[in-house]
Amino acid sequence: MPAKSNPGGNSGSGPSPSVPPPPPTPYRGGGNEKLSVDTDGMRKGGDRYRDVGDVFHTFATQHERLLSYKPLQNGESDETWEKFEPDYLKGTRGFINGVRGLAQLTRAIADGVDDMALGHEKTERNNIELSRSLLRKRS
C-alpha cells in the first residue's frame, strides 16, 4: 500500500509548524465604532411578540370551547361520530396544546426582549457613571 501524502506535515494532525497561522483580525464595528441600542424599539418589538402570544392564546381558548359542542343535539346519536370522536378529540387537543405552547413561547420571548432592553439601559447608565467618575478624577 503506498504511503498517503499529508500536505499539513508529518504529524498527521493540524497544519504544518512551518506555516504560521494568520494573525487575528481585530473586530471593527464600522463607522465611528460607537455601539448603540434602540431600547424603545426593542420594547416595541417585545410588545408585538406579546400581542402575538395573546392571539395564539385566544385562538386556543376559543377552539377548545368548540370541542364541547357535539354535532348532534337533543340526545341524538351518530355511530360514525362516536367512532371518530376519540381520535378527533385527541388530535385536536394536541393541536390546541401546541398553540398554547406557542402563546407561552412568544410571551417568554417578549419578556426576554424586555429584559435585554433593561440590561442595555443599565449598561448605558453604568458607562455614563464610569465616564463621569473618570472625568472627576482627572479634574
N, C-alpha and C positions, 0 to 999 in steps of 0.2 A: 504494500500500500504506500503510495507516495506521500511525503510529508506535506501538510497543509501550510499554505502561506499565511502569515499573520502580519498584516501591514501595521498593526498597532504595537509591534515589538514582540519580544520572545516570551514575555511573562504570561501572555495569554489573557491578561485582564487589564483593561484600561488602555489609555493612549501611551505611546512610547515616551519614556522620560526625556528623549532628545527633542521633543516638540512641546514647548511650554504652553499652558492654556492661555487663552486670550485674557487680557485684563478685564475686570468687571467694568461695565458701563454705568456711570452714576445716573440715577433717575433724575430727569429734569421735568418738572411739572409743566413746562411750556409757559409761554407768555412771560409774565413777571414773576413766576414761581410762587405766586400767592394762592393759597388754598382757601376757598370759602364754601360754605354750605348754606343753601336756602332752607332754613328750618321751617319757615312758614309754608313753603311749597311742600316740604316733607309732610308736615301735618295735614295739609290738604289731601295729599296722596293717601295718608293713613285714614282720613275720613272717608275717602272713596272706597277703600278696602272694607271699612266698617259698614258702609252703605250696602255693598255687595253681599256682605255677610248677613245683613238684615233681610235682603231679598231672598237669599237661599233659605234662611230660617222661616220666613213667611211661606215660601213655596212648600217646604216640607210640612209645615203645620197644616196648611190648607189641604194638601193632598192626603195627609194622614187622616184628617177628618172625613174625607170621602170614602175611606176604607170601611167605615162603619155602616155605610148605606148598602143595602142588598139590592140586586137588580129587580127582584120581585118583592112586592109589598103585600100587606094584608094576609100574611100566613101562607101565601102561595109558595110552592117549591118547584125547583127545576133540577132534575137529576144531573144534567150536564154541568150546571153551575156548581152543584155540590161536589162533583168530582174535580172540577177545575179550581175551585176556590182555595184549597190549602196551598197549592203550589203558587197560585197567583198572589195570594197574600204574603207568602214567604218572600217571593222575589220583589214584590212592591215594597215591603217593609225594609228589605235590604237596600233598595234604591233610595228610599226616604232617609234611612240612617246614613247613607253615603252623602246625601245632600246636607244633612245636619252636620256631618263631619266637615264638609266644605264651609259651612257657615262658621263653625268654630275656628277652622284654619284661617279664614280670611280675617276674622276678628283678632286672632292671635298675631297675624301679620300687621294689622293696624296698630296693635299695642306695641309691637316691636319697632315699627317705624316711629311711633311717638317717643319711645324710649331712646331711640337713636338720635332723634332731633334734640331731646333733652340733654343727652350726652354731649352733642356738638355745642349746645349753648353753654353748658358747664365748662367745657374745654375753652371756649372763647372767653368766658368771664375769667377763668384762671389765667389765660395768656395775657389778658389786659392787666390783671393784678400783678403778675410777674414783671411785665414791662414797666409798670408804674413804680414798682419796688426797685427795679434796677435803675431807673431814672433818678429816683430819690437818693440812692446810694452814690450816684455819680455827682450829684449836686453838693 
